[in-house]
Amino acid sequence: MSEGIVQKGVEIDYINAMLDGSQQTVPGNKVDVNDDTLYQIFSVSDFKVAVLRSEVHAIVNASEFETIDDVLFHASDEYTIIDVGCLIKPSADIFSSNRFVLLGKNLALTCEEDLGEETINKDTVCWRTEESKRKWLAGTIKSKNIILLDIGSLQ
């Protein structure tokens, strides 16, 4: 069995375990997320992914912008493309998504669909510890099957 297939299964199992509640975090050791409670929700590889709304500049269609390698050109700005699907389910093609979420840190996250905005009560989030191997995963909301991204770690 190839390493890519094994890695893909491990990542999917890990995310599913987080959403099922079989992974535990250390109480009181939360990732520091801004005090904002409004998040932009989008779908990636059959998961709902949340990013603080204050971080999001725009959600754009991939076909409307030029991309070269892992860079998206939008107006006079260059955005580094982060394939969120590869974090969840490793894949070979970073351009399989049809949209990008443009962030203030000059990052463009791949996504399949914009699911709108949602206010998230931070008490409902199962926060990851700072020792987590997946720094990009800030936490999960099991009841809604939502993954919260830590944008600082994606840089």
VONU-690579 format. One line per 10 residues: number of its first residue (from 1); their letters; for each residue x, y, z of N, C-alpha, C. Coordinates in Angstrom, 3 decimals, m for minus. Example, Ala and Ser with C-alpha at 12.3 -4.5 7.8 and 13.67 -1.06 7.14 Angstrom:
residues 2
1 = as = 13.190,m5.690,7.800,12.300,m4.500,7.800,13.200,m3.300,7.800; 12.850,m2.250,7.080,13.670,m1.060,7.140,12.900,0.030,7.870
This chain:
residues 155
1 = msegivqkgv = 0.856,m1.175,0.000,0.000,0.000,0.000,0.896,1.231,0.000; 0.586,2.201,m0.846,1.455,3.369,m0.948,1.289,4.280,0.255; 2.326,5.080,0.513,2.319,5.990,1.661,1.208,7.030,1.550; 0.911,7.491,0.312,m0.142,8.483,0.110,m1.509,7.965,0.514; m1.782,6.705,0.167,m3.071,6.114,0.523,m3.168,5.932,2.028; m2.090,5.462,2.652,m2.079,5.303,4.105,m2.260,6.650,4.776; m1.529,7.682,4.322,m1.633,9.027,4.893,m3.050,9.555,4.773; m3.684,9.367,3.604,m5.043,9.841,3.384,m5.999,9.211,4.393; m5.895,7.905,4.581,m6.759,7.212,5.533,m6.536,7.668,6.955; m5.285,7.908,7.326,m4.955,8.357,8.679,m5.550,9.736,8.938
11 = eidyinamld = m5.411,10.656,7.993,m5.944,12.014,8.166,m7.469,11.985,8.275; m8.132,11.241,7.406,m9.593,11.153,7.444,m10.052,10.533,8.756; m9.389,9.458,9.171,m9.745,8.818,10.443,m9.551,9.781,11.607; m8.464,10.554,11.574,m8.183,11.507,12.648,m9.276,12.573,12.735; m9.639,13.171,11.597,m10.682,14.209,11.584,m12.008,13.610,12.030; m12.350,12.442,11.510,m13.606,11.807,11.913,m13.614,11.500,13.404; m12.475,11.076,13.948,m12.389,10.807,15.387,m12.607,12.084,16.188; m12.053,13.195,15.687,m12.262,14.479,16.373,m13.752,14.832,16.398; m14.422,14.627,15.290,m15.838,14.966,15.218,m16.694,13.976,16.000; m16.253,12.731,16.119,m16.989,11.728,16.888,m16.805,11.906,18.384
21 = gsqqtvpgnk = m15.749,12.630,18.766,m15.499,12.849,20.186,m14.570,11.836,20.813; m13.964,10.962,20.001,m13.077,9.954,20.580,m11.697,10.504,20.906; m11.362,11.686,20.413,m10.114,12.343,20.787,m10.418,13.320,21.906; m9.559,13.408,22.881,m9.767,14.305,24.007,m8.726,15.414,23.988; m9.086,16.579,24.476,m8.140,17.666,24.623,m7.954,17.936,26.103; m6.879,18.607,26.421,m6.590,18.936,27.809,m7.437,20.140,28.201; m8.273,20.042,29.246,m9.117,21.162,29.649,m8.274,22.387,29.998; m8.770,23.552,29.580,m8.109,24.808,29.914,m6.927,25.150,29.030; m6.570,24.297,28.083,m5.443,24.557,27.198,m5.986,24.811,25.798; m6.534,25.998,25.573,m7.198,26.322,24.324,m6.276,27.105,23.410
31 = vdvnddtlyq = m6.474,26.886,22.102,m5.779,27.691,21.114,m6.375,29.084,21.180; m5.540,30.102,21.169,m6.011,31.475,21.259,m6.621,31.904,19.939; m7.932,32.074,19.914,m8.647,32.549,18.744,m9.235,33.904,19.114; m9.271,34.841,18.154,m9.820,36.167,18.440,m11.170,36.070,19.132; m11.570,37.157,19.800,m12.834,37.175,20.525,m14.056,37.160,19.610; m13.841,37.280,18.310,m14.956,37.246,17.370,m15.689,35.914,17.471; m16.975,35.948,17.205,m17.756,34.710,17.202,m18.379,34.438,15.839; m18.203,35.354,14.867,m18.781,35.183,13.539,m17.762,34.493,12.629; m18.164,33.362,12.071,m17.292,32.559,11.226,m17.894,32.400,9.835; m17.038,32.299,8.837,m17.437,31.951,7.476,m17.304,30.438,7.365
41 = ifsvsdfkva = m18.359,29.778,6.898,m18.363,28.327,6.777,m18.306,27.976,5.291; m17.454,27.033,4.935,m17.394,26.548,3.560,m17.107,25.059,3.565; m17.412,24.408,2.444,m17.208,22.958,2.370,m15.899,22.650,1.659; m15.204,21.649,2.208,m13.947,21.162,1.648,m13.904,19.658,1.884; m13.762,18.899,0.826,m13.615,17.439,0.930,m14.646,16.822,1.873; m15.900,17.162,1.690,m17.014,16.617,2.470,m17.023,17.037,3.938; m16.256,18.049,4.298,m16.258,18.589,5.654,m16.698,20.043,5.615; m17.267,20.520,6.727,m17.551,21.942,6.891,m16.349,22.554,7.596; m15.829,23.624,7.021,m14.642,24.278,7.558,m15.018,25.712,7.925; m14.552,26.173,9.090,m14.878,27.516,9.574,m13.612,28.351,9.717
51 = vlrsevhaiv = m13.726,29.622,9.285,m12.653,30.608,9.425,m13.293,31.867,10.000; m12.597,32.529,10.901,m13.131,33.784,11.430,m13.519,34.709,10.291; m14.718,35.248,10.341,m15.213,36.129,9.269,m14.324,37.351,9.100; m13.742,37.835,10.176,m12.874,39.014,10.102,m11.607,38.749,9.291; m11.248,37.494,9.097,m10.072,37.118,8.303,m10.364,37.053,6.809; m11.650,36.898,6.449,m12.044,36.657,5.063,m12.219,37.972,4.313; m11.504,38.108,3.180,m11.660,39.269,2.309,m12.740,39.020,1.262; m12.725,37.825,0.681,m13.698,37.513,m0.366,m13.688,36.014,m0.625; m14.764,35.546,m1.255,m14.814,34.184,m1.776,m15.041,34.336,m3.268; m14.102,33.811,m4.056,m14.111,34.042,m5.499,m14.126,32.719,m6.251
61 = nasefetidd = m14.638,32.770,m7.492,m14.617,31.602,m8.358,m13.221,31.426,m8.933; m12.721,30.219,m8.907,m11.361,29.925,m9.367,m11.173,30.259,m10.840; m12.201,30.067,m11.645,m12.077,30.271,m13.093,m11.887,31.742,m13.479; m12.171,32.652,m12.570,m12.086,34.077,m12.886,m10.707,34.677,m12.655; m9.767,33.891,m12.114,m8.472,34.445,m11.756,m7.342,33.582,m12.274; m6.225,34.234,m12.525,m5.046,33.525,m12.992,m4.335,32.878,m11.812; m3.933,31.624,m12.010,m3.140,30.931,m11.006,m1.908,30.360,m11.691; m0.782,30.513,m11.047,0.470,29.929,m11.523,1.077,29.190,m10.353; 1.296,27.885,m10.566,1.779,27.003,m9.503,0.873,27.150,m8.289; 1.385,27.619,m7.169,0.570,27.737,m5.959,0.274,29.189,m5.603
71 = vlfhasdeyt = 0.169,30.045,m6.639,m0.107,31.471,m6.420,m1.333,31.884,m7.233; m2.237,32.606,m6.573,m3.414,33.178,m7.226,m3.205,34.679,m7.330; m3.471,35.230,m8.499,m3.325,36.666,m8.722,m4.711,37.295,m8.735; m4.942,38.235,m7.813,m6.228,38.915,m7.673,m5.955,40.398,m7.542; m6.436,41.180,m8.529,m6.127,42.619,m8.597,m4.609,42.761,m8.598; m4.053,43.534,m7.709,m2.595,43.690,m7.664,m1.968,42.818,m6.575; m2.751,41.942,m5.981,m2.266,41.107,m4.883,m1.954,39.688,m5.348; m1.020,39.064,m4.655,m0.689,37.665,m4.870,m1.057,36.897,m3.610; m1.760,35.791,m3.785,m2.188,34.964,m2.666,m1.566,33.579,m2.802; m1.001,33.087,m1.732,m0.486,31.723,m1.703,m1.664,30.774,m1.528
81 = iidvgclikp = m1.775,29.815,m2.443,m2.888,28.868,m2.402,m2.590,27.764,m1.390; m3.531,27.567,m0.480,m3.456,26.470,0.489,m4.602,25.521,0.163; m4.270,24.311,m0.212,m5.293,23.308,m0.502,m5.744,22.679,0.811; m6.834,23.185,1.358,m7.353,22.698,2.633,m7.717,21.221,2.518; m8.161,20.820,1.335,m8.481,19.413,1.117,m7.285,18.505,1.341; m6.075,18.983,1.004,m4.859,18.185,1.233,m4.565,18.034,2.716; m4.971,19.001,3.510,m4.782,18.876,4.952,m5.694,17.793,5.514; m6.905,17.740,4.964,m7.897,16.789,5.441,m7.747,15.447,4.725; m7.716,15.505,3.389,m7.564,14.325,2.536,m6.461,14.643,1.533; m5.270,14.165,1.741,m4.181,14.477,0.806,m4.560,14.116,m0.635
91 = sadifssnrf = m4.249,15.046,m1.555,m4.555,14.827,m2.970,m3.429,15.390,m3.821; m3.427,15.051,m5.071,m2.360,15.489,m5.973,m2.694,16.805,m6.666; m3.971,17.148,m6.794,m4.369,18.294,m7.603,m4.918,19.411,m6.727; m4.151,20.503,m6.553,m4.612,21.588,m5.691,m5.692,22.425,m6.360; m5.913,22.211,m7.650,m6.890,23.027,m8.361,m8.211,22.300,m8.577; m8.475,21.272,m7.789,m9.711,20.520,m7.941,m10.915,21.298,m7.405; m10.696,22.293,m6.579,m11.776,23.090,m6.018,m12.161,24.196,m6.991; m13.401,24.624,m6.902,m13.863,25.640,m7.839,m13.910,27.045,m7.251; m13.541,27.201,m5.994,m13.556,28.518,m5.354,m12.338,28.684,m4.460; m12.072,29.956,m4.150,m11.014,30.289,m3.206,m11.569,31.245,m2.159
101 = vllgknlalt = m11.165,31.052,m0.914,m11.467,31.977,0.167,m10.214,32.824,0.336; m10.307,34.126,0.021,m9.163,35.025,0.122,m9.095,35.597,1.529; m7.929,35.447,2.149,m7.730,35.899,3.523,m6.779,37.086,3.570; m6.876,37.854,4.643,m6.057,39.039,4.826,m4.577,38.762,4.919; m4.179,37.549,5.151,m2.768,37.187,5.280,m2.183,36.777,3.934; m2.834,37.192,2.846,m2.448,36.827,1.477,m2.420,35.320,1.260; m3.436,34.671,1.817,m3.646,33.246,1.609,m4.953,33.054,0.852; m4.975,32.065,m0.032,m6.192,31.685,m0.748,m6.457,30.222,m0.414; m7.524,29.978,0.333,m7.890,28.611,0.721,m8.830,28.029,m0.324; m8.576,26.806,m0.731,m9.464,26.153,m1.682,m10.760,25.744,m0.981
111 = ceedlgeeti = m11.858,25.808,m1.719,m13.129,25.326,m1.172,m14.055,24.951,m2.317; m15.037,24.129,m2.003,m16.008,23.720,m3.009,m17.261,24.598,m2.994; m17.685,25.005,m1.794,m18.944,25.743,m1.697,m18.931,26.665,m0.491; m19.487,27.860,m0.666,m19.675,28.808,0.435,m20.977,28.443,1.134; m20.891,28.147,2.426,m22.081,27.757,3.191,m22.628,28.886,4.049; m22.046,30.089,3.907,m22.553,31.251,4.629,m21.827,31.507,5.932; m22.388,32.426,6.685,m21.805,32.828,7.969,m22.590,32.203,9.112; m21.890,32.000,10.219,m22.535,31.427,11.391,m21.855,31.954,12.652; m22.664,32.291,13.634,m22.124,32.669,14.930,m21.844,31.388,15.697; m20.620,31.279,16.196,m20.206,30.069,16.903,m19.945,30.408,18.365
121 = nkdtvcwrte = m20.629,29.704,19.239,m20.403,29.829,20.668,m19.131,29.062,20.999; m18.140,29.744,21.508,m16.837,29.120,21.755,m16.895,27.998,22.790; m17.939,27.987,23.596,m18.090,26.909,24.573,m18.463,25.580,23.913; m18.947,25.631,22.658,m19.326,24.414,21.945,m18.150,23.802,21.189; m17.006,24.490,21.181,m15.835,24.038,20.417,m14.951,23.143,21.277; m14.542,22.035,20.710,m13.538,21.165,21.337,m12.186,21.660,20.805; m11.506,22.470,21.615,m10.261,23.113,21.187,m9.113,22.134,21.225; m8.191,22.263,20.286,m6.981,21.442,20.242,m5.941,22.020,21.189; m5.050,21.183,21.638,m3.968,21.639,22.497,m2.864,22.252,21.641; m2.018,23.045,22.259,m0.906,23.648,21.532,0.109,22.607,21.092
131 = eskrkwlagt = 0.109,21.438,21.719,1.035,20.370,21.364,0.535,19.534,20.187; m0.606,19.866,19.645,m1.186,19.105,18.548,m0.233,19.042,17.354; m0.204,17.902,16.693,0.606,17.739,15.490,m0.016,18.477,14.307; m1.303,18.687,14.353,m2.023,19.380,13.282,m2.327,20.808,13.735; m1.320,21.644,13.654,m1.419,23.029,14.135,m2.529,23.798,13.425; m2.819,23.437,12.196,m3.848,24.118,11.417,m5.254,23.857,11.947; m5.432,22.813,12.748,m6.746,22.452,13.288,m6.920,23.084,14.665; m7.649,24.201,14.704,m7.856,24.911,15.972,m8.821,24.153,16.871; m9.848,23.554,16.276,m10.830,22.824,17.058,m11.933,22.272,16.181; m12.891,21.608,16.827,m14.022,21.038,16.113,m15.307,21.316,16.884
141 = ikskniilld = m16.410,21.316,16.150,m17.734,21.374,16.762,m18.426,20.084,16.359; m18.440,19.142,17.265,m18.918,17.795,16.972,m20.376,17.787,16.538; m21.210,18.558,17.210,m22.642,18.529,16.933,m22.981,19.034,15.528; m22.089,19.831,14.928,m22.340,20.382,13.589,m21.338,19.884,12.553; m20.421,18.995,12.962,m19.379,18.478,12.075,m18.583,19.600,11.402; m18.142,20.557,12.210,m17.385,21.703,11.711,m15.949,21.641,12.217; m15.016,21.929,11.317,m13.594,22.034,11.646,m13.243,23.515,11.655; m12.630,24.011,12.730,m12.168,25.400,12.789,m10.694,25.446,12.436; m10.332,26.333,11.505,m8.944,26.449,11.081,m8.216,27.510,11.898; m6.945,27.271,12.172,m6.060,28.253,12.782,m5.260,28.869,11.640
151 = igslq = m5.667,30.042,11.196,m5.059,30.687,10.036,m3.583,31.003,10.272; m3.217,31.396,11.467,m1.824,31.680,11.767,m0.928,30.487,11.513; m1.419,29.302,11.778,m0.626,28.091,11.567,m0.536,27.710,10.082; m1.477,28.178,9.278,m1.432,27.869,7.856,m0.360,28.676,7.124; 0.066,29.768,7.725,1.093,30.584,7.072,2.352,29.814,7.068
